[in-house]
Amino acid sequence: MSDDALPESDRLDGAPHPRDTATLFGHGAQEAEFLANATSGRLPHGWLLTGPKGIGKATFAWRAARFLLATPPPSDDDMFGAPPAPTSMDVAPDHPVARRMAALSEPGLFLLRRPWDHDNKRLKTQLTVDEVRGLKGFFQMSAGDHRRVVIVDSADEMNPSAANALLKELEEPPEGAVLFLISHRPSGLLPTIRSRCRTLRFNPLGDADLAAALMQAGAEPPEGAALATLAQGSVGAAIALAEQGGPQLYGDIIRLLGTLPAMDRPLALKLAEATAGKANEGRFDLTLTLLDTALARAARNGATGAPPTEIATGEAQTLARLAPSPRHGRAWADLAASLTARARRGKAVNLDPAALVFDMFLDLDRMAARLSA
């Protein structure tokens, strides 16, 4: 397999890479904040881009990197007067920097991500210190009047050694260096890394922006409320849900919950067996994610007494029956906090995923029986 055809750890299956995404939807306030800093002459060297996965953080990082590398930094020494400050982060697609970045040949950019393991023929599971050490050579280049930009996608995937190595670069960054750290779970990063970065928080997309971003990615905009609600404002989640039949699977989970506490065992076995084997790892993760969603919606129903907008047949009636009071809602919330996390830990130590999923369903059945007694 040629290097050009290798999988990329920072690219979602079924979607263009963030470097090829032309328009960023729904994050105008974040762009305005960054642009104000970039044109002020007081640009922080470290930026921590936080928020749920798949909402545009990486697209923003690539846009900001293009802008920085294609735009001369502000200067007070220009004898002819400073040019007007840019009012947009847009860079023309035919700009030399844009073309080089699209080809991953821009010398001013360093992309830090999990690489391909040629020996084991797969992507590495972590971002290791060996990759971070490449920053030293990158920063030793003669920068002149030009900036150097680093994109870390994602910082959550660094092992402890890599995190400590990156921290050293953040503590003593060279002149003109700007680092963008993309994080879906910033609480898991070293506090010292967080403290040395300016945090820019990104929010889930609204329905209109989600639909526009999906169309740009070549995916169909969601029809009805199910896909948009389950995606929770994430383009990446919406694409994955559509490709894996997420709305249909959520409907099956609601149908199973509707049989508790006399669980439909054939349906439970069918859903569990669909997660078995290496080829179905995505199905396992999706089942756990959608079960989390269903239990969260049940807990909310119990807390508020108002069922959410129905996105699966019979959902409102099922949630109202399972969680008719705040006490019931708290019970389902407490169970949700441990149930899928336990299954993921079991999967990490190579326990049978189908057995783990079926055990979860048994726990749900027992909880329903206790609550109904």
N, C-alpha and C positions, 0 to 999 in steps of 0.2 A: 504494500500500500504506500503510495507516494505521500509526502508530507502534506501536499495540498488537499488530499482526500481524507486525512486523519480526522477523527471526531474532535470537536472542540468543547472543552469542559464548560465554557461560558456561553454556549449556544443551546437554545432550547430546540428539541426536535420539532420539526414542522414549522419553524419560524425563522426569519432571516436573522443573521447575527446583528447585535446592537450597532456594530460599526457600519452596517449597511442600511440602517433604519433612518429614513430621511427626516421624519417629523416626530417631535416629542409632544404628546398630547397630555393635557391636564396638569402640567407642572410649571406654569408661567411664573408663579411667585418665586419658585426656587431658581429659575433662570434669571429673574430680575435681581434677586439677592446676590447671586454669583457674579453677574455682570457688573453690578455696582462695586463689588470688591475688586474685580479684575481691572476696572478702569480707574480705580482710585489711587493706584500705586501702592496699596497696602494689602496685597493678596496673600492670605494665609497659605503656608506651604503644604498643609495637610488638610484634606477634606474627607469627612466620614459621611457617606451617603447611606442613610438608613431608611427602612420601611419594608413592607412585605415583599416577598419575592415576585418578580414578574410584572412590576408596575412601571418600570422605565428608568430605574436608577442607573443601569449600565448604559442605556441609550444616552442619558444625560452626561455620563462620564465621557463617552466618546465625543459628544457634541462639544463639551467644554474643552477637551483635549485638542480637538480640531481648531477651535477658536483661539486657544492660547498659542498654538504652534503657527497659526496663520496670521496672527495679529501681533505687530510689534508692541512690546510693553510700553506703557506711558513713560515719557521722559520730559524733564524740565530743561534739557540742554539743547533742544532743537532751535537753531538760530533763526529759522523761518517761522517759528511758532508751532505749537503742538497741533496735530490734526484733530478734527472733531472726534470725541469719544464715540465708540461704536454703540449703537442702540439695540443690537441684536447679536445673538451668537451664531447666526447663520453663516455658513461658509459655502461658496459655490462648489458644486460637485466636480467641476473641472479645475479647481484650484490645485496646484501641485501638491500641497500638503494633503488635501482630501484624497487625491489619487494614490499617494504613497501610503496613507493610512489604510485605505481600502485594500491595498496589496500587502499590508503588514511589512512595509519596507521603509517607513518613516524613521530616520535616525534619531529624532528627538523624542520618540515614544518607546516606553518599555512596558510590555504587557506581562503582568505577573498572574499566572493561572495554573491550575493543575495540568501538567503536561502528559503526553502520551508515553506510556511505558512500553518501549519497543521489545523488551525481553518477554513481558507477560501479555503483550498484545491487548492492552486495555489502558484506559485513563488511570492515572494514579489516584488513589483514594484521598490523598491529602496534598496540600501545598507545603513542600518541605523546604528546609534551610538551603538546600542546593540551589533551588530556583531563586530564593531571595538573595543569595550571594552574587548572583549576576548583576545586581544593582550597583555593586562597587565599580565594575568595569564600565557600566553605562554612565555613572556619574563622573568617572574620570575623564570622559571625553571633554574636549575643549568646547565650551558652550558659546563663547563669544557673547554676543548680545541676544542670543536666542534662549528660549526656555527649554527645559526638559520635563517631560510629563510621564508619570507612572500611573497605570491603572491596575488595581489589585481586585480581581474578580474570582472568587470572593474572599474577603478577609476572614470569614467564618471558617474557611477550609484550611487555614494555616495550623500546622502542629505547633507545640510550644516552642521548639527551637526556631522555627520560621518566624513566629511572632516576636521573639526576642531579637532576632536579627533585623527584622523590619523596624522595631522600636529604636534601634541604634541609628538607623537612617533618618527616622523622624526627629530624633533628638539633635542631630547635627546635619541638617539638610544642606546641600551645596547651594550656592547662589543660583536663583532662577529655577529651582526644582519645585514641582507641584505634584503631590501624590493624591490620588483619588482612591479611597478604600470603600468598596461596596460591601455592605453588611446587612443581612436579613435579620440577624440576631445580635445586635451590638452589645447586649448585656454579657455575652460570652467572650468578648474581647478583653484583653488586658486593660485595666483601668488607666494605666500609663499611656497606652495607645490612644484611648478615647480622649484623654486630657490634652494630647498634643495635636488634636485635629479640631477643625471647625465642623460642627455637626450640621448637616443639611437633611432635614426630615422630609420624606416623600409619603404622600397619602394615597390610599387606593383610588382608582379612577372612578368617576361617575359613569352612569350608563352610556351617555352620549360619547364621552371620550373613549370608553372601553370599546364601543362599537367601531369608532373611527380607527382606533389603533389595531383592532382585529382585521379590518379591511386592508389597512396598510400592510399587515403581515401576510396577507393573502388568504386569510381565514374568513369564513362566513360570520357576519355579525349574529349575536344570539337572537333566537326567536323565542318569545315568551320570557317568563321570569326565571325559569329554572337555572339555565346556564349562567346568566349574569349574576344571580344571587349566590350560587355555589362558588363562582370564581372570585367573589368578594373584591371586585375592582382590579383584579390581576389579569393582564393579557396572557402571561405565561400559563396561569392556572386555567384560563378559559380555553386555550388551545389544547392543553393536556386533557382537560375534561371532555372536550368535543371529540378528540381522537380516541379516547378510551371509553366512550359511552358513559360519561359521568352522570348525566341526568337519569339515564335508565337504571344505573346501579343505585343511585340514591332512591329511586322509586322502589327498587327491590328491598332496600334496607328499611324503608318506611313500612313496606308490606310485612316484613318480618317483625318489626316492632309492634305492628298492629295485632299480631297473634299472641304477644306476651300477656299473661304468664303461662300460656299453654303453647310454647314455642313450636312453630312449624319446622320440625327437624329436617324433613327433606329439603326445604328451601334453605335452611341454615347450612346444611351439608353442601348444597350446590354452590352457595356463595363462598364457603370456605375452600372448597376444592378448586375453585377458579383462581385462587391465589397460590396454588402449589407450583413448585418448580422455578428454576432460574428465569425462564422466559416470562414468568408472570410476576416479577418483582414489582413492576409498575402497578399491577392490579392490587397487590397486597397494600402498597402505600396508599393507593386511591381508596380502597375499602376502609382503611383506618381513618383517613382524612374525612371521608363522608360520614362515617359513624360519629366522629367527633362533632361534625356539623349538626347531625340529627340530635345528638344529646344536648348540645348547646342550645338548640332551638326548643327542645323540650324543657330545659331548665328556665329559659326565658319565659316560656308559656306559664310555668308554675309561678315565677316571680311576679309577672305582670297580670296574669289572668286573661291575657289577650293573645290568641294564637297568631303566629306570624303569617304573612301572606303565603298561601299554599303554593308549593312548587312541585308537589307530587300528589297523585290521587289518594285521597283519604288522609293526608298528612294532618290537617287541622283537627280532625276527629281523634286521630291516634295520639297526638301530642296532648290534647285536652284530657284524654282518658288517663294517660300515663302520668301527667303532672298537673293535677287539678288544683294544687295549692302551693304556697311557697315552700312548705316542708318537703313536698315531693320534688319540687324544682331543685332544692339544695342537694337532695339525695342523688339526683341524676348528675348534677354538676360535680359532686364529689367523686362519683364513680368515673365520670369522663376524665377527671384529672389524672387518674392512675391507670385506667383500663388500656388505652391505646399505647401509652408510654411503656407499659409492661410488655405488650406484644412486640413493640419495636426493639426493646432490649433483648427479648427472646430471639428475634430474627437476627440480631447482631451476633449472637453466639451460635447461629446455625440450627436453631430449633425449627421443626417443621412448621412453615407458615400456615398451612391449612389447619393444623391442630391448634395453633395459636389463635386463629380467627374463630374457630368453633368454640374454643374455651371462652373467648370474649362473649359470644352469643349466649353461652350457658350462664355466665355471670349476669348478663342482662336479664335473663329469664328469672334467675334467683332474686334479683333486686325487685323486679316487677311483682313477684310473689310476696315478698316481704312487705312492700308498700301497699299491696291490696288486702293484706290480712287485717 
